[in-house]
Amino acid sequence: MSPTVPLAQQVGRVPSTLIPLDAREQVRFERLIDSLLLIDKHQHTLVMPHDLHDGDAYAASYDFTWGYDAIRAGRWSAVGAACNMSALMHSVDGSHVAFEDLVDEVGLMLADIARQTGVVAVGCATDIERAHAVGSIGVLPVAEYLAIGDRPHRVDMLYGVGVRMGGLTCARRSQLGEGQAESSGAGLSELGREVLRRMNDVGMRGPGLLNSTTPDFVTAGEQDGELAVCGPS
């Protein structure tokens, strides 16, 4: 299916930075890269329009393309595909993405993966190892922001559609806790703590932000500390 609008080039759109290697070092690098299992847990893999003014039309079409060629070019074994870009193209603040838009994007991505050769959806370390062993790239659905409102059961729904990682908050405050761009020191709300416990129960990682939610995330979540988005707060 042809895209509804011209899309950005996946590979070579901007110059790559190459570290100069001599012949011996290049041979060693190729040997290492072929044997390593490389994972990036947070990439935005939805290919954007060449002209961002076409973003609204692209989002309204629900005819999306994902950057498998770029993943291969980066030599990644598996990536966490952070989903929220289709809502952002409707000029929705990332902190106010609708749950339905998030589920739409995840579901459409998984349906697209099912039609691909050499690309598989993954949900655990064993899936990634199996994909790597046969030369396929693994794609792990990630909720950039959970977007569940005040309904903790939606954690289970996201898990059911393949999401294994999800951010509790985004830039602005939500019902779950303080946003990355705030500094009131409020941390997670009681609802946020409940949601984090539910994520633990179903087996979903909750990468945190570098702000006042960080200590709450570690103590309330009973998970190893993991910062997915580290910016000014």
C-alpha positions as CSV (number, residue, x, y, z in Angstrom):
1,M,0.0,0.0,0.0
2,S,1.4,3.4,-1.0
3,P,1.5,6.1,1.8
4,T,-1.1,8.8,1.6
5,V,1.6,11.5,1.8
6,P,5.3,11.6,0.9
7,L,7.4,10.3,3.9
8,A,10.7,11.2,5.3
9,Q,13.7,9.1,4.1
10,Q,14.5,6.4,6.6
11,V,18.2,6.1,6.0
12,G,20.6,8.9,5.0
13,R,18.2,11.8,5.7
14,V,20.9,13.3,7.9
15,P,24.6,12.6,7.8
16,S,25.8,9.8,10.0
17,T,28.8,10.2,12.2
18,L,31.4,7.5,11.5
19,I,34.4,6.8,13.8
20,P,37.5,6.3,11.6
21,L,38.9,2.7,11.9
22,D,42.0,1.2,10.3
23,A,41.6,-2.1,8.5
24,R,42.3,-4.3,11.5
25,E,39.9,-2.3,13.7
26,Q,37.2,-2.5,11.0
27,V,37.5,-6.3,10.8
28,R,37.3,-6.5,14.6
29,F,34.2,-4.2,14.6
30,E,32.4,-6.3,12.0
31,R,33.1,-9.5,13.9
32,L,31.8,-7.9,17.1
33,I,28.7,-6.4,15.6
34,D,27.7,-9.7,14.0
35,S,27.9,-11.5,17.3
36,L,26.3,-8.8,19.6
37,L,22.7,-8.6,20.4
38,L,22.0,-4.9,20.4
39,I,18.8,-3.5,21.9
40,D,17.5,0.0,22.0
41,K,14.5,0.2,24.4
42,H,13.2,3.6,23.2
43,Q,12.9,4.5,19.6
44,H,10.1,6.4,17.8
45,T,9.8,4.1,14.8
46,L,6.7,5.6,13.0
47,V,8.0,7.3,9.9
48,M,7.1,10.9,9.7
49,P,5.9,12.9,6.7
50,H,8.6,14.6,4.6
51,D,6.6,17.8,5.1
52,L,5.3,18.0,8.7
53,H,2.5,20.2,7.4
54,D,1.1,16.9,6.1
55,G,1.0,15.5,9.6
56,D,-2.7,15.9,10.2
57,A,-3.6,14.2,6.9
58,Y,-1.2,11.4,7.6
59,A,-2.6,10.8,11.1
60,A,-6.2,10.9,9.8
61,S,-5.4,8.3,7.2
62,Y,-4.3,5.6,9.7
63,D,-2.1,4.4,6.9
64,F,1.3,4.5,8.7
65,T,4.7,3.2,7.8
66,W,7.3,2.1,10.4
67,G,11.0,2.4,10.1
68,Y,12.2,-1.2,9.8
69,D,14.8,-0.1,7.2
70,A,16.3,2.4,9.7
71,I,16.3,-0.3,12.4
72,R,18.3,-2.6,10.1
73,A,20.6,0.2,9.1
74,G,21.4,0.8,12.7
75,R,22.3,-2.9,13.2
76,W,19.8,-3.2,16.0
77,S,18.6,-6.7,17.1
78,A,15.5,-5.3,18.7
79,V,14.0,-1.9,19.5
80,G,11.3,-0.7,21.9
81,A,8.9,1.2,19.6
82,A,7.5,4.1,21.6
83,C,4.0,4.8,20.4
84,N,2.4,8.2,20.6
85,M,3.4,9.9,17.3
86,S,0.1,9.6,15.5
87,A,-1.6,11.6,18.3
88,L,1.1,14.2,18.3
89,M,0.5,14.8,14.6
90,H,-3.0,15.9,15.5
91,S,-1.2,18.6,17.6
92,V,-2.2,16.9,20.9
93,D,0.1,17.6,23.8
94,G,2.1,14.4,24.6
95,S,0.8,14.6,28.2
96,H,-2.8,14.4,27.0
97,V,-2.8,11.6,24.4
98,A,-6.1,9.7,24.4
99,F,-6.0,6.0,25.4
100,E,-7.9,5.1,22.2
101,D,-5.3,6.8,20.0
102,L,-2.5,4.9,21.8
103,V,-4.2,1.6,21.4
104,D,-4.9,2.4,17.7
105,E,-1.2,3.0,17.0
106,V,-0.1,-0.1,18.8
107,G,-2.6,-2.3,17.1
108,L,-1.9,-0.9,13.6
109,M,1.9,-1.4,14.2
110,L,1.4,-5.0,15.3
111,A,-0.8,-5.7,12.3
112,D,1.9,-4.2,10.0
113,I,4.6,-6.3,11.6
114,A,2.5,-9.4,10.9
115,R,2.7,-8.6,7.2
116,Q,6.5,-8.2,7.2
117,T,9.3,-10.6,6.4
118,G,12.2,-10.5,8.9
119,V,10.4,-8.5,11.5
120,V,8.6,-10.0,14.5
121,A,6.8,-8.6,17.6
122,V,8.6,-9.4,20.8
123,G,7.4,-9.5,24.4
124,C,10.3,-10.9,26.4
125,A,14.0,-11.6,26.3
126,T,13.4,-15.1,24.9
127,D,11.5,-13.6,21.9
128,I,14.4,-11.3,21.2
129,E,16.9,-14.1,21.3
130,R,14.8,-16.2,18.9
131,A,14.4,-13.3,16.5
132,H,18.1,-12.6,16.6
133,A,19.0,-16.2,16.0
134,V,17.1,-16.3,12.7
135,G,18.2,-12.8,11.5
136,S,14.9,-11.0,12.2
137,I,14.6,-7.7,14.0
138,G,12.4,-7.7,17.1
139,V,9.9,-4.8,17.8
140,L,8.6,-4.4,21.4
141,P,5.5,-2.2,21.7
142,V,6.2,0.6,24.3
143,A,3.6,3.2,25.5
144,E,5.5,6.5,25.5
145,Y,2.9,7.5,28.1
146,L,0.2,5.2,29.5
147,A,-2.7,7.5,28.8
148,I,-5.0,5.5,31.0
149,G,-6.7,8.4,32.8
150,D,-8.1,7.2,36.1
151,R,-8.7,3.6,35.0
152,P,-5.9,1.2,36.3
153,H,-7.5,-1.8,34.5
154,R,-6.3,-0.2,31.3
155,V,-2.8,-1.4,32.2
156,D,-4.1,-4.9,31.7
157,M,-5.6,-3.9,28.4
158,L,-2.3,-2.5,27.2
159,Y,-0.5,-5.6,28.3
160,G,-3.1,-7.6,26.3
161,V,-2.2,-5.8,23.1
162,G,1.5,-6.4,23.5
163,V,2.8,-3.4,25.5
164,R,5.5,-4.4,28.0
165,M,6.9,-1.0,28.9
166,G,5.0,2.3,29.6
167,G,5.7,5.7,31.0
168,L,3.6,6.8,33.9
169,T,3.8,10.5,33.2
170,C,5.0,12.8,30.4
171,A,6.0,16.5,30.4
172,R,2.9,17.7,32.3
173,R,1.2,16.6,35.4
174,S,-1.3,13.8,35.1
175,Q,-3.6,11.9,37.5
176,L,-0.7,9.6,38.1
177,G,2.0,12.1,39.1
178,E,4.2,15.1,38.3
179,G,5.4,15.7,34.8
180,Q,9.0,16.0,33.6
181,A,8.7,19.7,33.0
182,E,7.5,20.4,36.6
183,S,9.4,20.8,39.8
184,S,6.8,21.0,42.6
185,G,8.2,17.8,44.2
186,A,4.8,16.1,44.3
187,G,6.0,12.8,42.9
188,L,3.6,10.0,42.1
189,S,0.0,10.3,43.3
190,E,-1.7,7.5,45.2
191,L,-3.3,6.5,41.9
192,G,0.1,6.5,40.3
193,R,1.4,4.2,43.0
194,E,-1.6,1.8,42.5
195,V,-0.9,1.8,38.7
196,L,2.7,1.0,39.2
197,R,1.8,-1.9,41.5
198,R,-0.5,-3.1,38.8
199,M,2.2,-2.9,36.2
200,N,4.4,-5.1,38.5
201,D,1.6,-7.6,38.8
202,V,1.1,-8.0,35.1
203,G,4.8,-7.8,34.2
204,M,5.1,-4.4,32.6
205,R,8.1,-2.2,33.0
206,G,7.5,1.4,34.1
207,P,10.5,3.5,33.0
208,G,10.6,6.7,35.0
209,L,11.5,10.3,34.4
210,L,14.3,12.2,36.0
211,N,12.2,14.3,38.4
212,S,10.4,14.0,41.7
213,T,8.7,10.8,40.6
214,T,12.0,8.9,40.4
215,P,12.3,7.9,44.1
216,D,8.6,7.0,44.2
217,F,9.0,4.9,41.1
218,V,11.8,2.9,42.7
219,T,10.3,2.5,46.2
220,A,6.6,2.0,45.3
221,G,7.2,0.1,42.1
222,E,9.5,-2.6,43.5
223,Q,11.4,-2.4,40.2
224,D,15.0,-1.8,39.4
225,G,15.6,1.9,38.7
226,E,15.4,2.7,35.0
227,L,15.3,6.2,33.5
228,A,13.8,6.3,30.0
229,V,13.5,10.1,29.5
230,C,16.2,12.3,31.1
231,G,15.7,16.0,30.4
232,P,15.4,19.2,32.4
233,S,12.7,19.1,35.1
